[in-house]
Amino acid sequence: MGCQFKQGGGLYTRLRVGAVLLAAGEGQRMGGVAKSLIRLQGVPLINRQLVALSGAGIDEVVVVTGHARDAVEAAVSGFPVTLAHNENYKDGQQGSVRAGLDKLGPNCDAVLILLADQPLIGAADLTELIAAFKKRGQGHVLVPMVDGQRGNPIVLDDVARAQIHASGTNLGCRNLIERNPELVCVHETANTRFVTDLDTPEDLARLAARTGWRLELPQVETAA
């Protein structure tokens, strides 16, 4: 794509930022299709996420596959990413988080955990989270909160990452936050893009009606 995952300096200390992009789910409420391959204005959501990550200057990206592995890997083949496959993707998201973190290099100061079905996330939103992470007082997991609703992506430091590694596969980010609230730093924001995702056909219809954009499910052959 020509643009590598690099970023210049700024007012704050330069962090090395990695990202784990979760694209393993089978989208049961969406009819069993790979939600990461839903096309918005003709572009798969996962490609939009990768462009956003590049624009935000992320240094390293791991894409975690599961359902529709071949189709998802084909969609991201033009990007400088590392692939991780979670064979047990049906067991839940926590295994995918761990698989992605296992593939990520050891020298990241912060790690974004992203969901591939968030259609509106752009580089500016990721930059907002990274800036909030740099300025946080305490806490090891930065969580965006919009009008009391927890959003995504979240940002982990090395302490939280080590907790996930040490805990076994049953401790994903959601459980880490709920069981260890002392680790969490909340980022209060009015940015509704952090709480916009696509779980059902009704979500697609609502977003299309609100934006006027074209949203299309992936072809049947890419669903499994």
N, C-alpha and C positions, 0 to 999 in steps of 0.2 A: 504493500500500500504506500510505500515511499516514506512514511512517517514512522520513526521508531519510538519506543516508549521512553522518552527522555524529557527532561524539564530543566529550565535554567534556575537561577537563584531567586531571591525575593527578600521580603522583610524578615522572614523567620528562617530558622535553621533548616537547611536542605535535608529532607528525609529521603531515605530510599524506601519507596512504597511499592509493595506487591499487591496483587489482586487475585482472588479466586472467584471465578465466574461459574455459577452453578447452572448447568444445563442438562441435568440427568433425569429430571422428573418425567413421568408418563402422562401428565395432564389429564387425569381421570375426569375431572369436572368439565374439561374442554373437549370431551369425546375421545380421549386417548391419543391425542396428537402431541408432538413435541412443541411446547409453547414457545421455545426459543426460536423456532422456525416460522412462527406467525409473521407474515409480511405486513409491514406498515409502509404505505406508499411504495410498495414493491420491494422493500429492503427487509430481510429477516431481522427480527429483534436482536438476535445475538450479534449480528454485524454492527448494528447501531450501538450496542453496548461497547464493542471493541473499539469503534471509532471514538466514542466518548472517553474511554480509558486512555487511548493514545493522545487525545486532545488535552487531557488532564496531566499528562506527563508521567504516567505510571511506568515504573521501571521493568516490571516482570508480571506476566499474566499466565495463570493456569486456568484452562477451561476443563470442567469436569463433565464428562459424558456418561450416559447410561442408556435410557430409552432412545431409540432411533440413532444409535451411535454413529453409523456410517454417514447418515445425512447431516448430522451436526458437525462431524469432523470435516466433511466436504465443504460445508458452509464457511468454516473458519480457516480453511487451508491456505488462504492468501495472507494471513496475519502471523506476526512473529510471536506465537504463543506456544506454551507447553500443554500437552494433552494428558489428562488423567482420566481413567475409566473406572467407574464404580459399578462392579458387577452386581452388587447388592442394592442397587438404587431403589428397589421396591420397599426396602426396609426403612426408608426415611431419609431426610435431608442430612442428618448428622454424619452418616457415612461418607456422603459426598464432600462435606466440609473437611473431614479428616483426610480424605484422598487428595483433595486439592492442596491442603497445607503440607502434606507429605512430599508433594512434588515441587513445592516452592523453595527457592534458595534460602539459605540460613541467614542472610545478611539484611533482611528487611526490617526497617524501624517500625513500619506500620503495614497492616494488611487489610485491604478492603474485601468484604465478602458480599458479592452481588448476586442478585437473582436475575436470570435472563429474561423474565417475563415482565419487566418494568419498562413500558414503552417510551416514557418521557424523560428518562434519565439522560443527561448530557454532561459534557465536560465541566460546565460551570457548576453543576450540582455536586460532582465529585470533588471539585476544587473547594467548594463550600465545606464539605465534610473534612477534607484534609486540613484546611485552615482551622476548623473548630477543634480537630484532634490536636494540633500543635498548641493551641491556646488553652486546652483543658487544664483544670487545676489538679484534680485527682481522678482516679478511675483508669481502667485498662481496656474497656470496651466502650467506644463512642456509639451512641444510639440516637438517630434522629427521632424527634417526637413532634407530631403535628396535631394540635388540639387534643392532646391526650392519647393519640393513636401512635403506636410504635411503628416506625418505618424502616426502610432499607434503602441503600446498603448500610452496613455497620462497619466500624473500623476497629481492629484489634492491635494491641501492642504485643511485644514479645512475651510478657507475663501471661496474658490471656491465651496466646498461642501455645505456650508451654502447658497451661492447664488443660487445654483440649488434647494435646499429645499424651499427657500423663494419665488422662482419665479413662481411656478406652473409647470404643466407638459409640457407646450410648450417650455421650455428652457432646451434643452439638451446640451451636451458638445460642439457640433459644433456651436450652436447659442451663447453660452457663450463666446467662443473664438472670434467669428466674431463681436459680439456686444460690447465686453469688451476687446479690445486688450491690454489695460493697465494691465490686469491680467496675460498676457501670458509671459512665458519665453521660448524662442526657444532654443532647443538643436540641434545645427548643427552637423551632423554626416554623414559619408559615408556608414553607415550600411543599405544596401538596404533591409534587412529583415523587417525593419519597414514599407516599402512601398510595400511589396509583399502580396497580398491577392488573394482570389479565388472568383470571381464574376460570371464568365461565363465558359461554357465548353471549350472555347478557352484558358482561363487562365490555366485550368487543363492540356490541351494538351501542352502548352508552358512550364509549369513547369516540366512535365514528360519528354519532349524532352531535356530540359536543364540539368536535374539531373539524368535521367535514373531511377527515382523512380516510383513505381506503385501507381497510384491514382485511386480510385474507388468511384463512387457515392453510397449512401446508397440504401438499398433495397427499392422497391416501397412501402412496407407496413410501412416503417418508414418515408415516405415523408409527411404524413398528421397528 
